[in-house]
Amino acid sequence: MRKVWMLVAAVAWTGMLIGHAQAADGGAMYKKCMGCHKSTGLGTPGVFPPLAGHAAKLVSTDRAYPIQAVLFGLKGKILVEGKTYTGTMPAYIDRFNDDEIAAVLNYILSGWGNDKMLPKGYREISAAEVHALRGKHLTREQVYEARQKLKLP
């Protein structure tokens, strides 16, 4: 009987290790974002907005919006902290899976001091949340309209 329990434990432990090894690495995924948003998260002046000090405000205002921006992209002039940005964000719906999008967003939301700005009781974005929004099939312009409705300062 002891051998059976040891086998069950070994199989369970192996499954956990394999699942953990396959988990998306948000830092590795963010490398695809650095060309525009930079390794510092400070963005490209006038073109791509900063994520540092700003991403937490987005998710605090509307948790779905950052997911939609990564999934479907964004097109339109935006204002962040009094500065205008005119770049177009590409859609990653066909480039990243749900786990990868959740991982990169959680990487962004935990970096550059954003984690200190999140609301009390904040929970990480899950792959299930990404999956639920993936089916909306929004355009970049619709994501822009959603951002405008946030009425960010």
C-alpha positions, 0 to 999 in steps of 0.5 A: 500500500505504501508503494501505491501512495508513493507512486500517486505522490510522485505522479502528482508532483511530476504533474505540478512540475510540468504544469509549472514549467509550462506556465507562461513567463510574463517577463519573457513575453514582455520582451515583445512589448519593449520595442514600444514601451521600453524595458523601463515601461516608460514608453516612447514619448509622443508615440507609445504611452508609459505602462509604469505608473499608469497600467495600475490606474487602467486596471483599477478603473476597468479590469477588462480594458487592459486585457482588451487592449492587448487582445485587440490592439488600440488605435486613436490619440490618447492622453496619459498624465497630460501627454498625448500619444499617437501610436497604434498598438497591434492586436496580440489575439493571434500571437499570444494565448490566454496564459501568455496574455495574463502573464504579460499583464501580470508582469506589467502590473507587478513592475515599475511600482505599479503593484503599489498602486493596485487597489486593496484586495487586487487579484492577478488577471487570469487566463480565464478572464482573457479567454472570456474577453477573447470572444468579443472580437473588438476592433482597435477603434472599439477598444479606443472608444472603451478607453475614452469612456474610462474618463482617466485623469 
